[in-house]
Amino acid sequence: MVACNFDSIRTVLLHDPGAAWTYGVNIDWLGRIVEQHRGQRLGAVMAERIFGPLYTHR
């Protein structure tokens, strides 16, 4: 299992190609980039920029 931490980002291969399927760590990298750029945790950025606007009241 791949977790959102630096160990998962450093992982090259979990198994031989074609032997099994595992989602890539690209989303881990993207999350770290967003956190560094915004200066906030990813969850806070998503709440502010994505989930907050989705739940607007009329």
BELQUINOR-V347203 format. One record per residue. N is the residue number from 1. PSI is psi as a letter, one per 40 degrees, with the letter a starting at -180 (NA if undefined). OMEGA is omega in whole degrees, -180 to 180 (NA if undefined). Layout:
# BELQUINOR-V347203
n=N psi=PSI omega=OMEGA
n=N psi=PSI omega=OMEGA
This chain:
# BELQUINOR-V347203
n=1 psi=h omega=180
n=2 psi=h omega=180
n=3 psi=i omega=180
n=4 psi=g omega=177
n=5 psi=i omega=-177
n=6 psi=d omega=178
n=7 psi=d omega=180
n=8 psi=d omega=178
n=9 psi=d omega=-179
n=10 psi=e omega=-179
n=11 psi=h omega=179
n=12 psi=c omega=178
n=13 psi=h omega=176
n=14 psi=d omega=-180
n=15 psi=i omega=180
n=16 psi=i omega=178
n=17 psi=h omega=180
n=18 psi=e omega=-178
n=19 psi=d omega=-178
n=20 psi=i omega=179
n=21 psi=h omega=175
n=22 psi=h omega=177
n=23 psi=i omega=-178
n=24 psi=i omega=-179
n=25 psi=e omega=-178
n=26 psi=d omega=179
n=27 psi=d omega=175
n=28 psi=d omega=179
n=29 psi=d omega=-180
n=30 psi=d omega=178
n=31 psi=d omega=179
n=32 psi=d omega=179
n=33 psi=d omega=179
n=34 psi=d omega=179
n=35 psi=d omega=-179
n=36 psi=d omega=-178
n=37 psi=d omega=-177
n=38 psi=e omega=-178
n=39 psi=f omega=-180
n=40 psi=i omega=173
n=41 psi=i omega=-177
n=42 psi=d omega=179
n=43 psi=d omega=179
n=44 psi=d omega=179
n=45 psi=d omega=-180
n=46 psi=d omega=179
n=47 psi=d omega=-178
n=48 psi=d omega=-170
n=49 psi=d omega=-176
n=50 psi=c omega=-172
n=51 psi=d omega=178
n=52 psi=d omega=179
n=53 psi=d omega=-180
n=54 psi=d omega=-177
n=55 psi=f omega=-180
n=56 psi=i omega=179
n=57 psi=i omega=179
n=58 psi=NA omega=NA
